[in-house]
Amino acid sequence: MPPHSIGSGTISFGLVSIPVRMYSAASSAGVSFNMLHAKCGSRIRQQTFCPVCNTNVDRAELVKGYEFVKDQYVRVSDDELKALEGESSKLIDIAEFVPLDRVDPIYFEKTYYLGPDKGGEKAYRLLSDAMTASERVALAKFVMRGKESLVLIRAAQNGLMLHTMYFADEVRSFAEIDKGESAKIKDGEMALAQQLIDGLSNAEFEPERYADEYRQRVLELVNSKVEGKEIIAAGPPAQRAQVIDLMEALKESLAKHAPAGAPTEKKPPVKIARRAEAKTEPIPARKAQAGRK
């Protein structure tokens, strides 16, 4: 099934206009649940209730309100908000180009693929190739669904991607959070930590190596319930020990990740608490209930 465009826009690049179409680059694969009434198993309905009038309110009767002081609101209509978007709502006007490594990932919000719209193929190709050669990304503003967004356009995978970003006043300060700067790090500890990082490092990011194991376990649980199978709970996970000696913990970690055949030196017993082994007793399987109606 071909990808479905979720909208269109025009990249303004100097005197060049590039019509583009937007496509979702990713979507959450989390398992969602409906809320049911435990007594009868029916799906519940969420209603909008007015405590002053003591009645349920239909969606058509709702209006937007901005709380400017406690419990006082100014009303704003959808038409008024739409009028503020103006003709620039589909214009992606590039303001500047910067190196990608100068943009902190904390500003990234969501990713979209950009493809050329009819008549924009050559200009699209030119911008993509030029940004690849210059190793720069573009910053622009774009109105999406009535919200003005800061966006970053970058050349990737032989095309263009658009990332919506947070504005500077939307990113919370990290300055007042304790970062453990008073802790004293020994030279030997730093060397071992860097050695451990080197041992666990790869040249490329391979996302296919990682999977949402919790989501898989949830789906297996749901499928088992659908098939009427008895569910046996897993035993408690092994408890992680509290680190007492950081240096010894680093040495032990390096030993675990040492390549096969590597020489090892004999060391005195490590004086840190070992992981407590989980002691679980097998749970007898119950007999599945028969005689379904």
N, C-alpha and C positions, 0 to 999 in steps of 0.2 A: 504494500500500500504506500503510495507516494506521500511525502511529508505535506502537512497542511499548513499553509501560511496563516499566521495569526494577525497580520497587519502589514502595512506598507509605509514607506517614508522616502525622503530624498536627502542624500548626503550632499551638502554644499561644500565643495572643495575649491576655494578661490572662485573662479568664474565657471567652474565645472559643476554640473548638477548630475547626480547619479541616482536614478530611481532604483530602490531596493525593496525587497520583500523580507519579512522577518519570520523566523521559524524557531520554536522552542528547542533549545539545545539539550535539555535534561528535564526530568520530572521525578518526583519522589516516588519510590516504590514501597513505601511503608504499608503495613497492613492496617486497614481502617475497620472500625467496628461501629455498628449501630447500637443505640441504647434501647433496651427492651424493658418492659415491665416484668419484674421477676415473678409476679403472681400468675400472669396469663401468657407471657411470652410475646406479647404484641409490641410493635415498635411505637415508641412514644412520639408525640408531637410537641415541638417547642412553640410556644405562643408568646406574642408580645403583649405585655400587660401594663396598664396604666394604674398606678396605685392611688392617684387622686380621684379619677373617675370610677375606679373599682370595676374595670371592664377590660376585656381583651380588645386590642386595637388591630384593625386590618392594615396590611402593609400599605395600601393606597392612602391611608390617613397619616402616614409618617412624613415628617419633614426633617431636614438637617438643621442642627443647632450647634453653635460654638459657645462654650462656657467661658465667658470673659471674666466673671467673678463667681464665687461659690453660689451655685443654684440659680444663676442668672445667665440667660442665653440670648444670642442674637440669631435670628433665622436666616438661612441662606438657601436659595433655591438651586435646583440643578441647572436651570437656564442661566442663572447668574454665573455659576462656575464655568459653564460651557463657554460663555461669552469671553471669559478671561483667557481662555486658551488661544483665541485668535487664529490667524492663518498660519502661524508658525508651528501648529500642533504636529505636522508631519515633516517638518524641516529639521534635519540633523546637521546643524551648522558647526563645522569644525573650527574650534577656537585656537588650538595649538597642537604641536607634536612634541612628545617627550620620550625619553628612553623608557622601556617597559620596566627595567629594574629599578627605576626611581619612583615607581608607584607601589605603595604599601598594599598588600592583598587585603588588609582590613577594610578597605574601601569597596571591595567587590561585593555585589549583591546577587545578581542573577545573570545568566548567559543566554544569548540568542545567536543563532546563525543568520547571516545576511546573504541573500542571493540576489543577483541582478534582476530587476524588473524589465519588462519589454522595452527595448531601445537603449538599455543601460549597460549592455554587456562589455563594450570596449572600455568605457570609462571605469567600470568596476574592476576590470582586469588591470587597467593602468594603475589605479590607486593601490590595489593589492600588491602588485609587483614592486611598485615604488616604495611602499612601506616596508616590504620585506628587505629590499636593498638598503634602505636607510636605517633599518633596525629601530624604527620609531613607531609609537602608537599615537592615535589621535584622541583628543578630549573634546567633547561637544556637549550641548544641551539638547534634550529631546522630550517632548510631552507625550507620555504614554498613559492611556486610560485616565486622562484628566490630571495626571500628576507630572510636574516638571522633574525630569531626572538628569543628573549628570551621567554621561555615558562615556565609555572608552571603547574605541574601535581598534582592533588589532588584526594584522595579517596572520593567519594560521591555517594549516592543512590546505594550502593552495586557495584560500578564500578569505573572507572577512568575518570576524565575530564581533558582536556588540555586547559589552558588559554594562549593565546598569550599576551605578555606584552610589554610595552614601555621600552626602555633602559633609563638609568639614564639621559643621555644628551638630551633625547627627552621630558622629563618632565620639564616644566617651573618652575622657582623659585617662591615661594610664599612670599619670604622675603621682597620684596620691595612694597608689596601691603598693604595699610592701613587696619588694622583689628579692628579699634576702641578701641585700647588699652588705650587711654587717657581718655576714658569715666569712670566715677565713678559709681559703682554699690553699692546700699545700701543693707544691710543685709536682710531687709524685702523684697526687690524686688527679691533677689536671692531665698529666701525661697518660695515665691509665684510662681516663675517661675518653681522651682523644683516640687512644688505641682501640677502645671498644667501639667508638663511632666508626672508625675506619673499617673494623672487621664486619660491621653490619651495613656498610654502605654499598650502594649499587650505582652504576653510571646513569641509569635511566629510571624514570618513574613508570611502573607497570601496574596500572589500576586493576587489570584483570586478575592479579594475584590476590586481591582482597574481595571478600564477599560479606554480605550482611547475614551472619550465621544466626543471629537472634530472629530475624524475619523468617529464615528457613525453618527454624524450630517452631515458630508460631504457626506457619502454614502446615507443617506436619501435624501439629496438635489439632488444628481445625479439620484437616482431612481425616484424621483418626476418629474424631467425633462424628463426622459425616458418615463414615463407614461403620459406626457403632462399636468401635474397638475400645477396650478398656485402657485407660491412660495410667501409666506408671511413672511417677515423678522421679526425676534424677536426684542423685544424692547431693549433699551440700558440697560446694567447691572447696578445694584446698585453701587454707588460710595462708596469706602471705605473712612472712615473719617480719617483725620490726627490725630495721637495719640498726645495728649497734656500732659496727666498725665499717666506715665507708670505704676505706682502703681495701680491707679484706673482701668486702662485697664486690668491688670492682675487679679484684683479682679472680674471684670465683666466677664472675660473669665472663671474663676473658677466657677462663679455662673451659667453660661450657661451649663457647663459640670458636675454640681453636680448631684449625683444620685437621683432618685425620692424618695421623702419622707425625704430627708436630711433637718435638721433644718437650717433655714436661719436667719441671723440677719438683723435688719433694719439699713440701711445705708443712709447717706445724699445723695442728688442727685449727680451723677457722673458728674464731670465737664470736659467732653470731648465731642467733636462733635459726634453726632450720625450719622449713615449711612444715607445718603440722599436717600430717597425712590424714585425709578425711576417712573416718571410720564409719562406713555405712553398712547396714545390714540389708540383705536382699529383701525386697518387698514381694510377698507372695502374690502371684497374679490371681485376680478375682475372676470368678466365672462370669462370662458375659451373659447378660439377661436375654432370655429367649422369649418367644411367643409375642412378637410384635403384632400389633393390630394392623 
